[in-house]
């Protein structure tokens, strides 16, 4: 997720009030959604999301902070075990890697099925976790303030995207015949959350590198195509298929909502 990580170092809503005004910075297309899409309708059977209020937003925000805290906690513990290994006590680090990173051999041969989700909350470096958490905070804030998005639904999206990312990465490694490579990171969940946000508010602009306004829909689509598809077809050393898996989950979730499924 290197490109997106670089972008999100300074990525922010184009509003001068940043996060506090995310609920107001809605896409002009939002009012075209069906009256039951988020569980209610406005005038003429359509809902306007300019200034709409989600009663679950405070709880959603707490969930977002909790998820970030969980990621940070797992990262710090990983750094602790790494330091133990440097001092000649490697067992904790070995156990951490075996249980908090995903590999085809570990998943299929050693039956460490839990690593499909635990690897989602582990990171390999400070830059890695910082980039993912900044991206997640901004993108999930769109969903947090959207009517009918509850903490339960947001949790389902985060976990579902993470699992889809793991599935995509495993499928890619099996196809390549690389069963020992390991992966970790929250990128699949970030892509799932970001994809749904981009569908809901495609014209909301974000400032890339703090100066370039880019519509959220264009940003997520461009990144999914470049990173998830193009780079994944060009290299075998990074987890781009995991990003594509999270994107696919986000697309399927949105399409299911369009069909009126209760998700």
TITORTOR-43195 format. One record per residue (C-alpha): residue number from 1; residue in one letter; x, y, z. Coordinates in steps of 0.2 Angstrom, whole numbers, plus 2048, in hexadecimal, padded with zeros to 3 digits. Example, Ala and Ser with C-alpha at 12.3 -4.5 7.8 and 13.67 -1.06 7.14 Angstrom:
2
+-----+--------+-----+-----+-----+
! num ! residu !   u !   v !   w !
+-----+--------+-----+-----+-----+
!   1 !      a ! 83E ! 7EA ! 827 !
!   2 !      s ! 844 ! 7FB ! 824 !
+-----+--------+-----+-----+-----+
***
This chain:
263
+-----+--------+-----+-----+-----+
! num ! residu !   u !   v !   w !
+-----+--------+-----+-----+-----+
!   1 !      x ! 800 ! 800 ! 800 !
!   2 !      x ! 80F ! 80B ! 7FD !
!   3 !      x ! 807 ! 818 ! 7F2 !
!   4 !      x ! 7F8 ! 81A ! 7FC !
!   5 !      x ! 803 ! 81B ! 80C !
!   6 !      x ! 80D ! 829 ! 804 !
!   7 !      x ! 7FD ! 833 ! 7FF !
!   8 !      x ! 7F4 ! 831 ! 810 !
!   9 !      x ! 803 ! 839 ! 819 !
!  10 !      x ! 7FA ! 84A ! 815 !
!  11 !      x ! 7EA ! 844 ! 80E !
!  12 !      x ! 7DB ! 84D ! 816 !
!  13 !      x ! 7CA ! 853 ! 812 !
!  14 !      x ! 7CA ! 864 ! 808 !
!  15 !      x ! 7C0 ! 86C ! 815 !
!  16 !      x ! 7CA ! 878 ! 820 !
!  17 !      x ! 7C2 ! 86F ! 830 !
!  18 !      x ! 7C8 ! 85E ! 82B !
!  19 !      x ! 7C0 ! 850 ! 835 !
!  20 !      x ! 7B3 ! 85B ! 83E !
!  21 !      x ! 7AB ! 85F ! 82D !
!  22 !      x ! 7AB ! 84E ! 825 !
!  23 !      x ! 799 ! 84C ! 828 !
!  24 !      x ! 795 ! 85B ! 81E !
!  25 !      x ! 7A1 ! 858 ! 80F !
!  26 !      x ! 795 ! 84C ! 806 !
!  27 !      x ! 794 ! 847 ! 7F4 !
!  28 !      x ! 787 ! 850 ! 7E9 !
!  29 !      x ! 783 ! 83E ! 7E3 !
!  30 !      x ! 77E ! 839 ! 7F5 !
!  31 !      x ! 76C ! 83E ! 7F4 !
!  32 !      x ! 769 ! 833 ! 7E5 !
!  33 !      x ! 76A ! 823 ! 7EF !
!  34 !      x ! 75A ! 81A ! 7F2 !
!  35 !      x ! 74F ! 81F ! 801 !
!  36 !      x ! 753 ! 80F ! 80A !
!  37 !      x ! 765 ! 80E ! 807 !
!  38 !      x ! 76A ! 814 ! 819 !
!  39 !      x ! 759 ! 810 ! 821 !
!  40 !      x ! 74F ! 81F ! 81D !
!  41 !      x ! 749 ! 82C ! 811 !
!  42 !      x ! 749 ! 83F ! 80F !
!  43 !      x ! 73E ! 84A ! 804 !
!  44 !      x ! 737 ! 842 ! 7F5 !
!  45 !      x ! 73E ! 831 ! 7FB !
!  46 !      x ! 750 ! 837 ! 7FA !
!  47 !      x ! 75C ! 83B ! 808 !
!  48 !      x ! 767 ! 84A ! 808 !
!  49 !      x ! 778 ! 846 ! 812 !
!  50 !      x ! 77D ! 858 ! 813 !
!  51 !      x ! 77D ! 85A ! 826 !
!  52 !      x ! 775 ! 849 ! 829 !
!  53 !      x ! 777 ! 842 ! 83A !
!  54 !      x ! 77B ! 830 ! 83F !
!  55 !      x ! 776 ! 82D ! 851 !
!  56 !      x ! 783 ! 81F ! 852 !
!  57 !      x ! 792 ! 82B ! 84D !
!  58 !      x ! 799 ! 82D ! 85F !
!  59 !      x ! 799 ! 81A ! 861 !
!  60 !      x ! 7A1 ! 818 ! 84F !
!  61 !      x ! 7AE ! 824 ! 854 !
!  62 !      x ! 7B2 ! 81A ! 864 !
!  63 !      x ! 7B4 ! 80A ! 859 !
!  64 !      x ! 7C0 ! 813 ! 84D !
!  65 !      x ! 7CB ! 819 ! 85B !
!  66 !      x ! 7CA ! 807 ! 863 !
!  67 !      x ! 7CF ! 7FF ! 853 !
!  68 !      x ! 7DE ! 80B ! 851 !
!  69 !      x ! 7E2 ! 808 ! 863 !
!  70 !      x ! 7E2 ! 7F5 ! 860 !
!  71 !      x ! 7ED ! 7F7 ! 851 !
!  72 !      x ! 7F9 ! 801 ! 85B !
!  73 !      x ! 7F9 ! 7F5 ! 869 !
!  74 !      x ! 7FD ! 7E6 ! 85E !
!  75 !      x ! 80B ! 7F0 ! 856 !
!  76 !      x ! 813 ! 7F5 ! 866 !
!  77 !      x ! 812 ! 7E3 ! 86C !
!  78 !      x ! 81A ! 7DD ! 85C !
!  79 !      x ! 828 ! 7EA ! 85E !
!  80 !      x ! 82B ! 7E4 ! 870 !
!  81 !      x ! 82D ! 7D2 ! 86A !
!  82 !      x ! 839 ! 7D8 ! 85D !
!  83 !      x ! 843 ! 7E0 ! 86A !
!  84 !      x ! 843 ! 7D1 ! 874 !
!  85 !      x ! 84A ! 7C7 ! 865 !
!  86 !      x ! 858 ! 7D3 ! 863 !
!  87 !      x ! 85D ! 7D0 ! 875 !
!  88 !      x ! 85E ! 7BE ! 872 !
!  89 !      x ! 84C ! 7B8 ! 877 !
!  90 !      x ! 844 ! 7B4 ! 866 !
!  91 !      x ! 836 ! 7A9 ! 86B !
!  92 !      x ! 829 ! 7B7 ! 86E !
!  93 !      x ! 82D ! 7BF ! 85E !
!  94 !      x ! 82B ! 7AE ! 855 !
!  95 !      x ! 81A ! 7AB ! 85D !
!  96 !      x ! 815 ! 7BC ! 858 !
!  97 !      x ! 81A ! 7BA ! 846 !
!  98 !      x ! 812 ! 7A9 ! 845 !
!  99 !      x ! 801 ! 7AF ! 84C !
! 100 !      x ! 800 ! 7C1 ! 846 !
! 101 !      x ! 806 ! 7BF ! 834 !
! 102 !      x ! 7FE ! 7B6 ! 826 !
! 103 !      x ! 806 ! 7A9 ! 81B !
! 104 !      x ! 7FF ! 79B ! 80F !
! 105 !      x ! 809 ! 78E ! 818 !
! 106 !      x ! 804 ! 794 ! 829 !
! 107 !      x ! 7F2 ! 795 ! 824 !
! 108 !      x ! 7F0 ! 785 ! 81B !
! 109 !      x ! 7FD ! 77A ! 821 !
! 110 !      x ! 7FE ! 77F ! 833 !
! 111 !      x ! 7EC ! 783 ! 834 !
! 112 !      x ! 7EE ! 794 ! 83C !
! 113 !      x ! 7DE ! 79A ! 835 !
! 114 !      x ! 7DD ! 7A9 ! 841 !
! 115 !      x ! 7EB ! 7B1 ! 839 !
! 116 !      x ! 7DF ! 7B7 ! 82B !
! 117 !      x ! 7D8 ! 7C4 ! 837 !
! 118 !      x ! 7E7 ! 7C6 ! 844 !
! 119 !      x ! 7F2 ! 7CB ! 836 !
! 120 !      x ! 7E7 ! 7D9 ! 832 !
! 121 !      x ! 7EB ! 7E2 ! 842 !
! 122 !      x ! 7FE ! 7E0 ! 841 !
! 123 !      x ! 80A ! 7EB ! 839 !
! 124 !      x ! 81D ! 7EA ! 834 !
! 125 !      x ! 823 ! 7FC ! 837 !
! 126 !      x ! 81E ! 80D ! 83E !
! 127 !      x ! 81B ! 814 ! 82D !
! 128 !      x ! 810 ! 805 ! 828 !
! 129 !      x ! 804 ! 807 ! 837 !
! 130 !      x ! 804 ! 81A ! 837 !
! 131 !      x ! 7FF ! 81A ! 824 !
! 132 !      x ! 7F1 ! 80E ! 826 !
! 133 !      x ! 7EA ! 816 ! 836 !
! 134 !      x ! 7EA ! 827 ! 82E !
! 135 !      x ! 7E1 ! 820 ! 81F !
! 136 !      x ! 7D5 ! 816 ! 829 !
! 137 !      x ! 7D1 ! 825 ! 835 !
! 138 !      x ! 7CC ! 830 ! 826 !
! 139 !      x ! 7C3 ! 823 ! 81C !
! 140 !      x ! 7B9 ! 81B ! 82A !
! 141 !      x ! 7B4 ! 82C ! 830 !
! 142 !      x ! 7A9 ! 82E ! 820 !
! 143 !      x ! 7A0 ! 81E ! 825 !
! 144 !      x ! 79F ! 822 ! 837 !
! 145 !      x ! 794 ! 831 ! 834 !
! 146 !      x ! 789 ! 829 ! 827 !
! 147 !      x ! 777 ! 826 ! 82C !
! 148 !      x ! 774 ! 813 ! 831 !
! 149 !      x ! 786 ! 80E ! 832 !
! 150 !      x ! 787 ! 807 ! 844 !
! 151 !      x ! 797 ! 800 ! 84D !
! 152 !      x ! 791 ! 7EF ! 849 !
! 153 !      x ! 790 ! 7F2 ! 836 !
! 154 !      x ! 7A1 ! 7FC ! 837 !
! 155 !      x ! 7A9 ! 7ED ! 840 !
! 156 !      x ! 7A2 ! 7E1 ! 833 !
! 157 !      x ! 7AA ! 7EC ! 825 !
! 158 !      x ! 7BB ! 7ED ! 82D !
! 159 !      x ! 7BC ! 7DA ! 831 !
! 160 !      x ! 7B4 ! 7D5 ! 821 !
! 161 !      x ! 7C0 ! 7E0 ! 816 !
! 162 !      x ! 7CF ! 7D9 ! 820 !
! 163 !      x ! 7CA ! 7C7 ! 81D !
! 164 !      x ! 7C7 ! 7CB ! 80B !
! 165 !      x ! 7D8 ! 7D2 ! 80A !
! 166 !      x ! 7E0 ! 7C3 ! 812 !
! 167 !      x ! 7D6 ! 7B8 ! 806 !
! 168 !      x ! 7DC ! 7C2 ! 7F7 !
! 169 !      x ! 7EE ! 7C1 ! 7FD !
! 170 !      x ! 7EE ! 7AE ! 800 !
! 171 !      x ! 7E6 ! 7AB ! 7EF !
! 172 !      x ! 7F4 ! 7B5 ! 7E7 !
! 173 !      x ! 802 ! 7AD ! 7F0 !
! 174 !      x ! 7FB ! 79B ! 7EC !
! 175 !      x ! 7FA ! 7A0 ! 7DA !
! 176 !      x ! 80C ! 7A6 ! 7DB !
! 177 !      x ! 811 ! 796 ! 7E4 !
! 178 !      x ! 818 ! 7A1 ! 7F2 !
! 179 !      x ! 812 ! 798 ! 802 !
! 180 !      x ! 81F ! 79F ! 80E !
! 181 !      x ! 81D ! 7B2 ! 80C !
! 182 !      x ! 815 ! 7BB ! 81A !
! 183 !      x ! 809 ! 7CA ! 81A !
! 184 !      x ! 802 ! 7D5 ! 827 !
! 185 !      x ! 7F9 ! 7E6 ! 828 !
! 186 !      x ! 7E8 ! 7EF ! 828 !
! 187 !      x ! 7E8 ! 7F4 ! 816 !
! 188 !      x ! 7DA ! 7E8 ! 811 !
! 189 !      x ! 7CF ! 7F0 ! 81E !
! 190 !      x ! 7D4 ! 801 ! 818 !
! 191 !      x ! 7D0 ! 7FD ! 806 !
! 192 !      x ! 7BF ! 7F6 ! 80B !
! 193 !      x ! 7BA ! 805 ! 815 !
! 194 !      x ! 7C1 ! 811 ! 808 !
! 195 !      x ! 7B8 ! 808 ! 7FA !
! 196 !      x ! 7A7 ! 80A ! 803 !
! 197 !      x ! 7AA ! 81C ! 807 !
! 198 !      x ! 7AF ! 81F ! 7F5 !
! 199 !      x ! 79E ! 818 ! 7EF !
! 200 !      x ! 794 ! 822 ! 7FB !
! 201 !      x ! 79E ! 833 ! 7F9 !
! 202 !      x ! 7A7 ! 832 ! 7E8 !
! 203 !      x ! 7A9 ! 845 ! 7E6 !
! 204 !      x ! 7AF ! 849 ! 7F7 !
! 205 !      x ! 7C0 ! 850 ! 7F4 !
! 206 !      x ! 7D0 ! 84C ! 7FE !
! 207 !      x ! 7E0 ! 856 ! 7FD !
! 208 !      x ! 7EE ! 84A ! 7F7 !
! 209 !      x ! 7FF ! 850 ! 7FE !
! 210 !      x ! 7F5 ! 85E ! 805 !
! 211 !      x ! 7F3 ! 867 ! 7F5 !
! 212 !      x ! 7EB ! 85C ! 7E7 !
! 213 !      x ! 7D8 ! 85B ! 7E9 !
! 214 !      x ! 7D3 ! 849 ! 7E3 !
! 215 !      x ! 7C1 ! 842 ! 7E4 !
! 216 !      x ! 7C0 ! 834 ! 7F0 !
! 217 !      x ! 7B8 ! 829 ! 7E3 !
! 218 !      x ! 7C7 ! 82C ! 7D6 !
! 219 !      x ! 7D4 ! 82A ! 7E4 !
! 220 !      x ! 7CD ! 819 ! 7EA !
! 221 !      x ! 7CA ! 812 ! 7D8 !
! 222 !      x ! 7DB ! 818 ! 7D2 !
! 223 !      x ! 7E4 ! 810 ! 7E0 !
! 224 !      x ! 7DA ! 800 ! 7DF !
! 225 !      x ! 7DF ! 7FE ! 7CD !
! 226 !      x ! 7F1 ! 804 ! 7CE !
! 227 !      x ! 7F5 ! 7FB ! 7DE !
! 228 !      x ! 7E9 ! 7ED ! 7E0 !
! 229 !      x ! 7E9 ! 7E7 ! 7CE !
! 230 !      x ! 7F8 ! 7EE ! 7C4 !
! 231 !      x ! 806 ! 7ED ! 7D2 !
! 232 !      x ! 7FF ! 7DC ! 7D7 !
! 233 !      x ! 802 ! 7D6 ! 7C5 !
! 234 !      x ! 813 ! 7DD ! 7C5 !
! 235 !      x ! 81B ! 7D7 ! 7D5 !
! 236 !      x ! 81B ! 7C8 ! 7E1 !
! 237 !      x ! 823 ! 7D1 ! 7F0 !
! 238 !      x ! 815 ! 7DB ! 7F7 !
! 239 !      x ! 803 ! 7D8 ! 7FD !
! 240 !      x ! 7F9 ! 7E2 ! 7EF !
! 241 !      x ! 7ED ! 7D4 ! 7ED !
! 242 !      x ! 7E7 ! 7D7 ! 7FF !
! 243 !      x ! 7E3 ! 7E9 ! 7FB !
! 244 !      x ! 7D9 ! 7E2 ! 7EC !
! 245 !      x ! 7D0 ! 7D6 ! 7F7 !
! 246 !      x ! 7CA ! 7E4 ! 803 !
! 247 !      x ! 7C4 ! 7EE ! 7F4 !
! 248 !      x ! 7BA ! 7E0 ! 7ED !
! 249 !      x ! 7B2 ! 7DE ! 7FE !
! 250 !      x ! 7AD ! 7F1 ! 7FE !
! 251 !      x ! 7A6 ! 7EF ! 7ED !
! 252 !      x ! 79B ! 7E0 ! 7F2 !
! 253 !      x ! 795 ! 7E8 ! 802 !
! 254 !      x ! 78F ! 7F7 ! 7F8 !
! 255 !      x ! 787 ! 7ED ! 7EB !
! 256 !      x ! 77E ! 7E3 ! 7F8 !
! 257 !      x ! 778 ! 7F3 ! 800 !
! 258 !      x ! 771 ! 7F9 ! 7EF !
! 259 !      x ! 767 ! 7E8 ! 7EE !
! 260 !      x ! 75F ! 7EC ! 7FF !
! 261 !      x ! 768 ! 7DF ! 809 !
! 262 !      x ! 769 ! 7E3 ! 81C !
! 263 !      x ! 77B ! 7E5 ! 81F !
+-----+--------+-----+-----+-----+
***
